[in-house]
Amino acid sequence: QVRLVESGGGLVQSGGSLRLSCAASGRTLSLYVMGWLRQAPGKEREVVAARTWSGHSTYYADSVKGRFTISIDNARNTVYLQMNNLKPEDTAVYYCAAKPRGDADYNTWGQGTQVTVSS
């Protein structure tokens, strides 16, 4: 299993930027897919970005394409989510998560961090 320690989040104005960080540890990290998910009040949790450790497979939700970038620093075992041109509709609790490459669902989660974007 992967263990995750998450940091980041905060309050920014519309058009601003934030970077979320997730420190990961485990025996076989290369066998996992890393993702960032978010959940706003009254809405379902959604995957906004995901990436394999190799970088050969990357996913972005249509709502964040061109604005968010997921990256992995292999030397530090850290996953980042760079969020640019933030919009009020990006306001949500953001979670770092991991899943085995062959699984459909994420089964390891960080604690979550609040991102609030003001108009």
Backbone bond lengths (Angstrom), bond angles and torsions (degrees), N, CA, C in turn:
res aa  C-N    CA-C-N  psi(-1)  N-CA   C-N-CA  omega(-1)  CA-C   N-CA-C  phi
1 Q - - - 1.455 - - 1.525 110.71 -
2 V 1.331 115.00 152.12 1.449 122.56 177.23 1.523 108.78 -95.31
3 R 1.327 116.20 137.74 1.457 122.22 173.56 1.522 108.39 -106.53
4 L 1.331 116.67 135.77 1.451 122.33 -173.02 1.525 111.03 -123.54
5 V 1.325 115.91 135.95 1.458 123.04 174.44 1.517 107.05 -126.50
6 E 1.322 116.47 114.99 1.457 122.99 -170.68 1.521 111.50 -105.58
7 S 1.329 115.71 148.17 1.451 121.41 175.00 1.527 109.16 -148.91
8 G 1.328 116.45 162.76 1.450 122.06 179.29 1.510 111.51 116.31
9 G 1.311 115.02 -163.85 1.447 121.60 -177.36 1.517 111.67 88.07
10 G 1.330 115.20 170.86 1.446 120.39 179.24 1.507 111.99 152.12
11 L 1.323 114.93 -166.71 1.454 123.36 -179.25 1.521 109.47 -111.86
12 V 1.333 116.46 126.25 1.460 121.64 179.11 1.517 109.53 -137.28
13 Q 1.324 115.57 159.85 1.457 121.22 174.34 1.521 110.66 -81.88
14 S 1.314 115.73 156.78 1.448 120.91 175.26 1.531 110.17 -53.49
15 G 1.340 115.64 133.28 1.453 121.02 -177.14 1.512 114.16 92.88
16 G 1.325 117.59 -8.86 1.446 121.86 -179.61 1.517 112.72 -82.66
17 S 1.338 115.79 -176.65 1.458 122.14 -176.23 1.521 111.27 -132.44
18 L 1.329 115.44 151.91 1.453 123.79 172.83 1.519 108.81 -143.17
19 R 1.336 116.79 154.16 1.451 121.95 172.52 1.514 109.78 -126.10
20 L 1.328 116.12 123.34 1.448 122.46 175.80 1.522 109.47 -96.60
21 S 1.335 116.57 145.61 1.454 122.06 -179.71 1.518 110.26 -125.98
22 C 1.332 115.91 148.10 1.461 122.22 179.23 1.520 108.40 -142.67
23 A 1.324 116.63 111.18 1.459 121.98 177.02 1.524 109.34 -86.20
24 A 1.327 116.45 126.29 1.458 122.29 -175.86 1.521 110.89 -116.39
25 S 1.324 116.05 147.68 1.454 121.62 174.37 1.518 109.21 -143.14
26 G 1.321 116.31 150.39 1.447 121.92 -179.46 1.514 111.00 165.95
27 R 1.317 116.21 167.89 1.457 120.75 -176.41 1.524 113.17 -73.98
28 T 1.333 117.33 -39.18 1.459 121.88 -173.82 1.526 110.27 -133.34
29 L 1.317 116.63 67.46 1.454 120.86 -177.73 1.524 112.71 -62.14
30 S 1.327 118.11 -28.92 1.452 121.10 -178.04 1.523 113.06 -65.92
31 L 1.313 118.28 -15.00 1.455 122.78 179.41 1.526 112.91 -87.57
32 Y 1.327 117.84 1.16 1.452 122.22 -174.86 1.524 112.16 -113.86
33 V 1.321 114.62 153.97 1.452 123.41 168.82 1.529 107.70 -100.99
34 M 1.320 116.09 132.31 1.459 121.27 177.77 1.521 109.44 -101.71
35 G 1.321 115.84 140.53 1.448 119.81 -178.51 1.516 113.11 -141.82
36 W 1.321 114.71 159.22 1.455 122.80 169.75 1.522 107.50 -117.68
37 L 1.324 116.01 127.23 1.453 122.62 179.57 1.513 109.10 -124.05
38 R 1.332 116.46 157.11 1.450 120.26 179.01 1.526 110.16 -139.46
39 Q 1.332 114.59 155.31 1.452 120.94 177.31 1.520 109.37 -142.65
40 A 1.320 115.83 120.92 1.451 122.55 175.60 1.522 109.34 -96.62
41 P 1.341 118.55 155.83 1.462 120.88 179.49 1.522 111.90 -55.48
42 G 1.330 116.17 130.02 1.448 121.32 178.66 1.509 115.36 77.35
43 K 1.327 118.05 4.24 1.450 121.68 -179.31 1.522 110.86 -121.61
44 E 1.331 115.88 159.08 1.454 121.17 177.82 1.521 110.97 -74.68
45 R 1.326 115.22 151.72 1.451 120.52 175.15 1.529 109.30 -68.19
46 E 1.328 116.77 137.32 1.447 121.01 -178.34 1.522 111.08 -133.00
47 V 1.322 115.50 147.76 1.455 121.59 174.39 1.523 108.28 -81.02
48 V 1.317 117.22 124.15 1.456 120.76 178.50 1.522 111.87 -100.16
49 A 1.329 118.27 -28.08 1.457 121.77 179.44 1.513 109.48 -159.70
50 A 1.332 116.87 148.13 1.460 122.06 177.15 1.519 109.28 -151.61
51 R 1.332 115.69 153.16 1.456 120.22 -175.68 1.515 109.67 -159.11
52 T 1.348 115.41 138.71 1.452 120.06 170.33 1.518 108.91 -77.96
53 W 1.336 117.03 159.74 1.455 120.58 179.91 1.527 111.74 -61.93
54 S 1.340 116.90 -31.65 1.460 120.56 179.75 1.518 112.55 -74.74
55 G 1.327 117.68 -22.92 1.447 121.61 -177.19 1.514 114.45 84.60
56 H 1.325 118.72 1.35 1.462 121.57 -179.54 1.523 112.32 -72.13
57 S 1.325 117.56 -22.18 1.456 121.28 179.93 1.525 108.88 -129.42
58 T 1.341 115.71 123.94 1.458 121.81 -178.68 1.518 109.25 -137.85
59 Y 1.321 116.48 141.56 1.457 121.98 -179.03 1.521 109.89 -131.75
60 Y 1.339 115.91 141.01 1.453 122.42 171.78 1.519 109.43 -134.85
61 A 1.316 116.16 138.01 1.454 119.93 170.90 1.517 109.23 -64.33
62 D 1.324 116.39 146.67 1.456 120.40 -176.79 1.529 111.73 -58.28
63 S 1.320 117.12 -32.62 1.456 121.33 -176.52 1.526 113.58 -68.90
64 V 1.334 117.99 -16.77 1.464 120.72 -177.00 1.519 112.98 -118.14
65 K 1.319 118.69 -2.27 1.460 121.12 -179.49 1.523 110.83 -58.86
66 G 1.319 115.01 134.39 1.450 120.80 -178.31 1.509 114.39 85.53
67 R 1.334 117.85 -11.08 1.456 122.00 -179.20 1.526 112.75 -116.08
68 F 1.328 117.55 -36.81 1.463 122.58 -178.47 1.519 110.03 -106.59
69 T 1.330 116.70 147.43 1.454 122.56 176.08 1.520 109.76 -135.96
70 I 1.335 116.69 125.59 1.453 121.08 173.82 1.523 108.22 -97.87
71 S 1.313 116.65 136.35 1.454 121.37 179.35 1.520 109.80 -144.00
72 I 1.323 115.97 160.27 1.461 121.59 -179.63 1.520 109.19 -132.15
73 D 1.312 116.22 129.69 1.453 122.93 172.31 1.526 106.53 -97.58
74 N 1.330 116.63 101.03 1.461 120.95 -175.41 1.528 112.34 -63.75
75 A 1.325 116.95 -35.34 1.459 120.22 -178.60 1.519 111.66 -64.99
76 R 1.318 116.85 -32.90 1.464 121.54 -178.79 1.520 113.16 -103.41
77 N 1.341 117.86 -0.35 1.466 122.38 -177.40 1.530 111.15 50.78
78 T 1.318 115.53 46.81 1.453 121.54 -176.42 1.524 110.04 -125.89
79 V 1.324 115.66 135.27 1.455 123.16 177.46 1.523 108.72 -107.25
80 Y 1.322 116.40 135.93 1.456 121.79 -178.59 1.522 110.56 -120.20
81 L 1.318 115.31 150.81 1.449 121.98 168.10 1.519 107.63 -127.04
82 Q 1.329 116.17 106.26 1.451 121.90 176.25 1.519 108.12 -88.08
83 M 1.323 116.95 122.18 1.453 122.76 -176.63 1.520 108.58 -117.07
84 N 1.325 116.08 114.57 1.457 122.45 179.63 1.523 110.56 -114.99
85 N 1.329 115.50 160.09 1.464 121.57 179.52 1.526 111.22 48.42
86 L 1.309 115.67 51.96 1.460 120.81 -177.01 1.523 111.59 -65.40
87 K 1.329 114.75 145.88 1.452 123.02 -179.52 1.523 109.77 -120.09
88 P 1.339 118.53 155.40 1.466 119.91 177.42 1.523 113.41 -53.76
89 E 1.322 117.96 -33.92 1.454 120.82 179.78 1.527 113.40 -70.45
90 D 1.333 117.91 -8.01 1.456 121.78 173.26 1.522 112.22 -80.30
91 T 1.311 117.84 -8.65 1.458 121.78 -179.44 1.527 110.38 -60.24
92 A 1.331 116.84 123.95 1.452 122.34 -177.02 1.522 109.14 -177.42
93 V 1.326 116.05 170.92 1.452 121.49 166.75 1.519 107.09 -87.08
94 Y 1.321 116.74 127.00 1.456 122.43 -178.27 1.525 109.98 -104.92
95 Y 1.333 116.00 137.02 1.455 122.88 -178.31 1.520 111.07 -123.72
96 C 1.308 116.64 136.14 1.455 122.56 165.51 1.521 108.04 -84.88
97 A 1.330 117.41 139.75 1.453 120.64 -177.08 1.524 110.62 -148.55
98 A 1.328 115.25 160.94 1.457 121.80 179.34 1.523 110.01 -139.72
99 K 1.333 116.03 149.87 1.448 121.26 175.78 1.519 109.84 -147.89
100 P 1.326 118.38 150.21 1.471 119.72 171.80 1.516 109.98 -58.66
101 R 1.320 116.79 145.39 1.463 121.24 -173.92 1.523 113.65 -56.91
102 G 1.319 117.92 -32.70 1.451 121.04 -178.36 1.515 115.33 -88.38
103 D 1.318 118.34 -2.27 1.461 122.41 -176.84 1.518 111.72 -94.19
104 A 1.336 114.93 154.62 1.460 121.15 -179.93 1.521 112.35 -85.52
105 D 1.325 117.64 -28.91 1.457 122.10 -171.59 1.520 111.91 -115.46
106 Y 1.335 114.76 146.09 1.457 120.84 172.72 1.524 109.31 -76.39
107 N 1.318 117.26 133.11 1.454 121.44 -176.07 1.518 114.65 -122.62
108 T 1.323 118.05 0.26 1.451 122.52 175.83 1.515 108.45 -130.10
109 W 1.327 116.02 130.64 1.467 121.06 -171.07 1.511 112.51 -132.00
110 G 1.333 115.36 147.83 1.447 120.71 165.99 1.515 109.98 -80.44
111 Q 1.324 116.41 -177.76 1.460 121.05 -174.57 1.523 113.17 -80.82
112 G 1.309 118.39 -16.16 1.453 122.59 -178.51 1.519 111.70 91.52
113 T 1.330 115.42 149.24 1.456 121.13 177.78 1.520 109.29 -143.72
114 Q 1.327 116.31 139.38 1.456 121.57 -176.31 1.518 110.81 -81.50
115 V 1.329 115.51 130.49 1.455 122.94 171.35 1.521 107.66 -117.31
116 T 1.320 116.60 121.41 1.457 121.82 -179.73 1.527 108.97 -123.62
117 V 1.323 115.75 126.20 1.460 121.90 -179.24 1.521 107.96 -115.91
118 S 1.314 116.85 118.62 1.453 122.07 -178.96 1.521 110.84 -92.08
119 S 1.336 115.57 153.01 1.454 121.22 180.00 1.515 111.20 -77.16
